[in-house]
Amino acid sequence: MSAGVLAGRRPVRGRTAPEGARGRRPSPYLVCGLLFWLVMSLAYWRVPLCCDAGQHAAVIERLRADLLHPRHPMADLPGAGSPYYSPYALAEGLFARLTGLSGWHVLRLAGPLNLLVLLTGLGRFVRALTPRRWAPVLALGSMTLLWGTERAWWSGYLGLMSMTGNLGYPSTFATGLAFWAWALTGRLARDAGPERAVGPRRWADGVRFVGPGGLPGFSGYAALGALCGLVLLVHPITSVAAGAGVVACAAGPWGARRGARRGALAGRWALAAAVALAVAASWPYFDVFALAGDGRLDGLHRSLYDGLGGHFWLALLGLPALWKRARRSRGPDPLALMFLLDCAVVAYGWFSGHYTYGRILGLTLLGPQLALAVELAAPRPWGPWRHALGLLAAAGACVGLVTVQAGAVVPRSLDPVGFAQPPRWPSYDWAARYLRRGDVVLADGYYARHAVAGYGVGLVAPLWPDPALDERERARRTAAVRAYLAPAAGRAARTAVVHRYHVRWLLLTRWRAVPGEAVVVAWNRRTGEVLARVAG
């Protein structure tokens, strides 16, 4: 056949097109996911970093200065044993060291990368649940919009609004890895036994890696263990929800094997658990297992259990779909079981007083959110029940968007309604021009105590508890700051604090009088804060 005939042939379109030609079209999730990645990356970059960002930037700065023996993230103290020095943080510190970028800049660049891991993991997991092409797109929409009508802003929460602040955090990266772990578990579970249904659909088709005897080879389980161990090190509390998801995804095919084959399968799951524990135990920077009984952060997380209805009620729209999945499934449905296990963990946190376990509340919503997406991705014609569910879901998404989430992606300059916007914290670049790495700062402002350590300096009193710092020492330092700032404090008492903690700078709010022995070197017009140098 001549080249001219080939060039003149019209492309085959429509239902008669070959499978290869149709398969080259991008999937709906690829198109929508790329658009979402671009919009959210820009939204993350336009909002000033706030809240815990200063601490994460400080971690990068400490590792940038010394990869092997970093100082405490927030104070001029040894940092051995701090759980902030994870493999994820080490990679960021190495990147900052090689490029010369500051911790703040690395945190900015980490946002789009973490979002990419999150989106690819979500797509992979949803495709493991169902082959419906639009299910990942609907899952992305429900995951980011179906929260509540009051703003929920915590690390690890996946609403649009909270994403503008936490995309660069380790929790986002760990959640993305958790999605990948669940997808891999589903693949192993499918290959471990007969092709049985898990929920309303089978596990999605994919490449099988089956070893001798018809069971998956050991490499897949070892990879799953390594992935779970990495999640445990990167963000320990996220690993609780990740582990619950792995159990839920593996539980369906567990009873499918009998006798020796079931024993062989148990050995493979034991291998995955052993690898996860070995990866976590081999990390030299901190002992992750010692965190299990550490309740020093529980008081900070008590507020997680306040206002649950206002924060999360829209996600309850997915409960009918989740219930329907559980009833139709011939085995334990992974989404339903995951939801129940997460609810049990959250309830344990409440009744035991270990409120830190409430940090998985955002991931607990994934069960109903994803079940709703899978249900609404079913091909038409729809029955009355699915029509009603679709209308409720669309209404809920609109309500969530208008009341909370829209301000995340609509700048105030383009906002015709007046949507609630993300918080806009002040920057301390004006003060950082005078600070040197390793200087000690005594600060009294809420924003300053959260942010200034991100510039490579240390605070007299770290804001949060940390296993690397004895809580009694942190209490003594906090008392010393109060004593220094007390109106009745004399110069001798202030000088003693300066000498004891090597204080070089004061960063004070406009309501605080600057001591006579300090020299003001900079002033911020927006906040009224002053930076003053102290002698000694």
C-alpha positions in Angstrom: 0.0 0.0 0.0 1.4 3.4 -1.0 2.2 6.2 1.4 -0.3 8.4 -0.5 -3.1 6.0 0.2 -2.1 5.9 3.9 -2.0 9.6 4.1 -5.3 10.0 2.4 -7.2 7.5 4.6 -9.7 9.1 6.9 -9.3 8.2 10.6 -11.8 5.8 12.0 -14.1 7.3 14.5 -17.0 6.4 16.7 -18.0 3.0 17.9 -16.3 1.3 15.0 -12.9 2.7 15.9 -10.3 0.1 16.9 -9.6 -0.5 20.6 -6.1 0.9 20.2 -7.3 4.1 18.6 -10.0 4.6 21.3 -7.5 3.8 24.1 -5.2 6.6 23.1 -7.7 9.2 24.2 -7.0 10.7 27.6 -9.3 9.5 30.4 -11.7 12.0 32.0 -9.7 11.8 35.2 -6.4 12.6 33.4 -8.0 15.8 32.0 -9.8 16.9 35.1 -7.0 15.9 37.4 -4.5 18.0 35.4 -6.8 20.9 35.5 -7.4 20.4 39.3 -3.6 20.1 39.9 -3.0 23.4 38.0 -5.8 25.4 39.7 -5.0 24.1 43.2 -1.2 24.7 42.8 -1.9 28.3 41.8 -4.3 28.6 44.7 -1.7 27.3 47.1 0.9 29.6 45.8 -1.2 32.8 46.0 -2.1 32.3 49.7 0.6 33.2 52.3 1.8 30.2 54.2 0.3 30.1 57.7 -0.3 28.0 60.8 2.1 25.0 61.0 4.1 26.1 57.9 6.6 27.9 60.1 7.5 24.7 61.9 7.8 22.7 58.7 10.0 25.4 57.2 12.1 25.3 60.4 12.6 21.5 60.0 13.9 22.1 56.5 16.2 24.8 57.7 17.7 22.6 60.5 18.3 19.8 58.0 19.7 22.2 55.5 22.3 23.3 58.1 23.1 19.7 59.3 21.6 16.6 57.7 23.0 14.1 60.2 22.6 16.0 63.5 19.9 18.6 63.1 19.0 20.9 66.0 15.6 21.1 67.5 13.1 22.5 65.0 11.9 25.4 67.2 14.7 26.1 69.7 18.5 26.2 70.1 18.6 22.7 71.5 19.6 19.2 70.4 17.1 17.7 68.0 17.7 14.0 68.5 14.4 12.1 68.8 12.2 14.7 67.1 9.6 13.0 64.9 9.7 15.8 62.5 12.9 14.5 61.0 11.2 11.9 58.7 12.5 10.6 55.4 10.2 13.1 53.7 11.8 16.0 55.7 15.2 14.6 55.0 14.6 14.7 51.3 13.4 18.3 51.6 16.4 19.3 53.6 18.8 17.6 51.1 17.0 19.5 48.2 17.4 22.8 50.1 21.0 22.1 50.7 21.7 21.3 47.1 19.8 24.2 45.7 20.4 26.8 48.3 16.6 27.5 48.6 15.2 28.5 52.0 12.8 26.3 53.9 9.9 28.5 52.9 10.7 28.1 49.2 11.0 24.4 49.5 7.7 24.2 51.3 6.1 26.1 48.4 7.6 23.7 45.8 6.5 20.7 47.9 2.8 21.6 47.5 2.4 20.7 43.8 4.5 17.6 44.2 2.4 16.4 47.2 -0.8 17.1 45.2 0.5 15.0 42.3 1.1 12.1 44.6 -2.3 12.5 46.1 -4.2 12.7 42.8 -2.4 9.8 41.2 -3.0 7.7 44.4 -6.7 8.6 44.5 -7.1 7.7 40.8 -5.3 4.4 41.3 -7.4 3.4 44.3 -10.7 4.3 42.8 -9.8 2.3 39.7 -9.1 -0.6 42.0 -12.7 -0.3 43.3 -14.5 0.1 39.9 -13.7 0.3 36.2 -16.3 3.1 35.7 -14.4 5.9 33.8 -16.0 8.8 35.6 -15.7 7.4 39.1 -12.3 9.0 39.9 -13.5 12.4 38.7 -16.6 12.2 40.9 -14.4 10.9 43.8 -12.2 14.0 43.5 -15.3 16.2 43.6 -16.8 14.6 46.6 -13.5 14.4 48.5 -12.9 18.1 48.1 -16.5 19.5 48.4 -18.6 17.2 50.6 -17.4 18.3 54.0 -19.6 20.8 55.9 -20.9 24.3 56.0 -18.3 25.4 58.6 -14.6 25.6 57.8 -12.5 22.7 58.9 -8.9 23.6 58.8 -6.4 20.9 59.9 -3.4 19.2 58.5 -4.5 16.2 56.5 -8.0 17.5 55.7 -8.7 17.3 52.0 -11.3 20.1 51.4 -10.4 22.8 48.9 -10.1 25.4 51.6 -7.7 23.5 53.8 -5.7 22.4 50.8 -4.6 26.0 50.2 -2.8 25.8 53.5 -1.6 22.2 53.9 -0.6 21.0 50.4 3.1 21.3 51.4 2.8 19.4 54.6 4.0 15.8 55.2 0.4 14.8 56.0 -0.6 15.4 52.4 2.2 13.4 51.1 1.4 10.6 53.5 -2.2 10.6 52.5 -1.2 10.2 48.8 1.0 7.3 49.8 -1.9 5.7 51.7 -4.0 5.8 48.5 -1.2 4.0 46.7 -0.9 1.4 49.5 -4.7 0.8 49.4 -4.6 0.3 45.6 -1.6 -2.1 45.9 -3.4 -4.0 48.6 -6.5 -4.4 46.4 -4.3 -5.7 43.6 -2.7 -8.2 45.9 -6.0 -9.2 47.3 -7.5 -9.8 43.9 -4.5 -11.9 42.8 -4.5 -13.9 46.0 -7.7 -15.8 45.2 -10.5 -16.5 42.8 -11.8 -13.4 40.9 -14.5 -12.6 43.4 -16.5 -9.4 43.7 -15.4 -6.9 46.3 -18.4 -4.6 46.6 -20.6 -4.0 43.6 -17.7 -4.5 41.2 -14.5 -6.5 40.9 -11.1 -5.1 41.6 -10.1 -3.3 38.4 -8.2 -5.2 35.8 -4.5 -4.8 35.9 -1.2 -6.6 35.6 -1.2 -9.7 37.8 2.0 -10.8 39.6 1.4 -14.3 40.6 4.0 -16.6 42.1 4.2 -20.4 42.4 1.1 -22.0 43.6 -1.2 -19.4 42.1 -0.5 -16.9 44.9 1.1 -13.5 44.4 4.9 -13.4 44.8 6.6 -12.1 47.8 7.9 -8.9 46.1 4.4 -7.3 46.1 3.9 -7.8 49.8 7.4 -6.6 50.6 6.7 -3.4 48.5 3.4 -2.9 50.4 5.2 -3.3 53.7 7.9 -0.7 52.7 5.2 1.7 51.6 3.3 1.4 54.9 6.5 1.8 56.8 7.2 5.0 54.9 3.8 6.3 55.7 4.4 5.5 59.4 7.6 7.5 59.4 6.4 10.4 57.4 3.2 11.1 59.4 2.5 8.6 62.2 -1.2 9.5 62.8 -2.0 9.2 59.1 -0.5 5.7 59.2 -3.4 4.7 61.6 -6.0 5.4 58.9 -3.7 3.9 56.3 -3.4 0.7 58.2 -7.1 0.5 58.7 -7.5 0.9 54.9 -5.0 -1.8 54.2 -6.9 -4.2 56.5 -10.2 -3.3 54.9 -8.9 -3.9 51.4 -7.3 -7.2 52.3 -10.2 -8.5 54.3 -12.4 -9.4 51.4 -10.3 -12.2 49.8 -9.0 -13.3 53.2 -11.6 -16.0 53.7 -11.3 -17.2 50.1 -8.4 -19.5 50.7 -8.5 -22.7 52.8 -6.0 -25.0 54.2 -2.3 -24.8 53.2 -3.0 -22.1 50.6 -4.6 -19.9 53.3 -1.5 -20.5 55.5 0.8 -19.4 52.6 -1.3 -16.3 52.1 -1.1 -15.5 55.9 2.7 -15.8 55.6 2.7 -13.2 52.8 0.6 -10.7 54.8 2.9 -11.4 57.7 5.9 -10.5 55.5 4.2 -7.2 54.6 3.7 -6.4 58.3 7.3 -7.4 59.1 8.8 -5.2 56.4 6.7 -2.2 57.5 7.9 -2.7 61.1 11.5 -3.1 60.0 11.4 0.0 57.8 10.0 2.0 60.7 12.4 0.6 63.3 15.5 1.2 61.2 15.0 4.9 60.9 17.8 6.5 63.0 16.4 9.9 63.7 13.6 9.0 66.1 11.7 6.0 67.6 8.3 6.1 66.0 7.0 3.4 68.3 7.6 5.5 71.3 5.0 8.0 70.0 2.1 5.5 70.7 2.0 6.3 74.4 2.9 9.9 74.2 -0.1 12.0 75.1 1.5 15.4 75.2 -0.3 16.6 72.1 -3.7 15.3 73.1 -4.7 18.6 74.7 -4.0 20.5 71.4 -6.3 18.2 69.5 -9.3 18.3 71.9 -10.9 20.9 69.6 -11.0 18.3 66.8 -14.1 16.8 68.4 -15.9 20.2 68.6 -18.5 21.1 65.9 -18.4 17.8 64.1 -21.8 18.3 62.5 -21.0 21.7 61.0 -17.6 20.5 59.8 -18.6 17.2 58.2 -22.4 16.8 57.7 -22.3 16.9 53.9 -20.2 13.8 53.8 -23.1 11.9 55.3 -24.9 12.1 51.9 -22.7 9.2 50.9 -23.9 6.9 53.7 -26.8 5.5 51.6 -24.4 4.5 48.9 -22.0 3.0 51.4 -24.9 1.0 53.0 -25.9 -0.2 49.6 -22.4 -1.3 48.8 -22.1 -3.2 52.0 -25.4 -5.1 51.4 -24.6 -6.0 47.8 -21.1 -7.2 48.6 -20.4 -11.0 48.8 -17.6 -10.2 51.2 -16.6 -7.4 53.4 -16.7 -4.2 51.4 -13.4 -2.3 51.6 -15.0 1.2 51.8 -17.6 0.1 54.4 -15.1 -1.7 56.5 -12.6 1.2 56.3 -15.2 3.6 57.4 -16.2 1.4 60.4 -12.5 0.9 61.5 -11.8 4.7 61.2 -14.9 5.5 63.2 -13.8 3.0 65.9 -10.4 4.8 66.1 -12.0 8.2 66.4 -14.3 7.0 69.1 -11.4 5.5 71.0 -9.7 8.9 70.8 -12.8 10.5 72.4 -13.5 8.0 75.1 -9.8 7.5 76.1 -8.9 11.2 76.1 -6.2 10.5 73.4 -7.7 13.2 71.2 -4.8 13.1 68.7 -6.5 10.1 67.1 -9.1 12.6 65.9 -6.6 13.7 63.3 -7.9 10.9 61.1 -11.4 12.4 61.0 -10.7 13.8 57.5 -9.7 10.4 56.2 -12.7 8.8 57.9 -15.0 10.7 55.5 -13.4 8.9 52.5 -15.7 5.8 52.9 -19.0 7.6 52.2 -17.4 10.1 49.8 -15.9 7.5 47.5 -18.9 5.2 47.8 -21.1 8.0 46.6 -18.8 8.7 43.7 -18.7 5.0 42.6 -22.5 4.8 42.8 -23.1 7.9 40.7 -20.6 6.8 38.1 -22.9 3.9 37.1 -24.0 4.0 33.4 -27.5 5.2 32.6 -30.4 4.6 32.6 -30.7 5.4 36.3 -33.5 4.3 38.5 -35.4 6.7 40.8 -33.2 6.0 43.8 -29.9 6.9 42.0 -31.6 10.0 40.5 -32.5 11.2 43.9 -29.0 10.4 45.2 -27.5 12.3 42.4 -29.7 15.4 43.0 -28.8 15.3 46.7 -25.1 15.0 46.0 -25.1 17.9 43.5 -27.0 20.1 45.9 -24.6 19.1 48.7 -21.6 19.9 46.5 -23.0 23.3 45.6 -23.7 24.1 49.3 -20.2 23.1 50.3 -18.7 25.1 47.5 -20.6 28.3 48.2 -20.5 28.2 52.0 -16.8 27.2 52.6 -14.8 26.0 49.6 -15.2 28.5 46.8 -12.9 31.1 48.4 -10.0 28.7 48.0 -10.0 29.0 44.2 -11.7 32.3 43.6 -9.4 35.3 44.4 -11.0 38.2 46.2 -10.3 40.4 43.2 -12.5 38.2 41.0 -15.1 37.4 43.7 -18.6 38.8 42.9 -20.2 37.3 46.0 -17.8 37.7 48.9 -16.8 34.1 49.6 -14.9 33.3 52.7 -11.1 33.4 51.9 -8.2 31.5 53.4 -6.4 33.1 56.3 -3.7 35.6 55.3 -1.0 35.6 57.9 1.7 38.3 57.9 5.2 37.5 56.6 8.3 38.1 58.7 10.7 38.6 55.8 11.1 42.2 57.1 12.6 40.8 60.3 14.5 37.9 58.6 16.8 40.5 56.9 18.4 41.1 60.3 18.3 37.6 61.7 21.2 35.1 61.3 20.8 31.4 61.3 21.1 30.1 64.9 20.1 33.3 66.6 17.7 33.0 69.5 14.5 35.1 69.4 12.2 35.9 72.3 8.7 36.5 70.7 5.3 37.2 72.2 3.0 37.4 69.2 0.8 34.5 68.1 1.9 34.7 64.5 5.6 35.3 65.3 5.8 32.3 67.6 4.4 30.1 64.8 6.4 31.5 61.9 9.8 33.0 62.9 11.5 29.7 63.5 11.0 29.0 59.8 13.8 31.5 59.1 16.5 29.3 60.7 16.4 30.9 64.2 15.4 29.4 67.5 12.7 30.5 70.0 13.3 30.7 73.7 10.2 28.6 74.3 9.0 26.2 71.6 5.3 26.5 70.9 4.4 22.8 70.7 5.4 19.7 72.8 8.1 17.5 71.1 9.6 14.2 72.3 13.0 15.8 71.6 12.5 18.3 74.4 11.5 17.4 78.0 8.2 18.9 78.8 9.5 20.3 82.1 12.2 22.2 80.3 9.7 23.6 77.9 7.6 24.7 80.8 10.6 26.4 82.4 11.4 28.2 79.2 7.7 29.3 78.8 7.8 30.7 82.4 11.1 32.5 81.6 9.5 34.3 78.7 6.5 35.3 80.9 8.9 36.6 83.5 10.9 38.6 81.0 7.8 40.2 79.5 6.1 40.9 82.9 5.6 44.7 83.4 7.2 44.4 86.9 10.3 42.7 85.7 13.5 44.5 86.4 16.5 44.9 84.2 18.6 42.4 86.2 15.8 39.7 85.8 15.6 40.3 82.1 19.4 40.2 81.7 19.4 36.8 83.5 17.0 35.4 81.0 19.0 36.8 78.1 22.2 35.2 79.4 20.7 31.9 80.3 19.0 31.3 76.9 21.4 33.3 74.7 18.7 35.7 73.5 19.8 38.1 70.8 16.5 39.5 69.5 13.1 40.5 70.7 10.1 40.3 68.4 7.3 42.1 70.2 3.7 43.1 69.4 2.7 46.7 69.4 1.1 46.3 72.8 4.4 45.4 74.5 6.8 48.0 75.7 10.4 47.6 74.5 12.9 47.3 77.4 15.2 50.2 77.8 18.3 48.0 77.2 17.0 46.9 73.8 17.5 48.7 70.5 14.7 48.7 67.9 16.1 47.9 64.4 12.9 47.3 62.4 9.2 47.9 62.5 6.3 46.4 60.6 3.7 48.8 59.4 1.0 46.2 59.0 1.1 44.5 62.4 2.9 47.1 64.4 5.5 44.5 65.6 9.0 45.6 66.3 12.3 43.8 66.1 14.8 44.8 68.8 18.4 43.7 69.5 19.5 43.0 73.0 23.0 43.2 74.3 24.9 40.4 75.9 
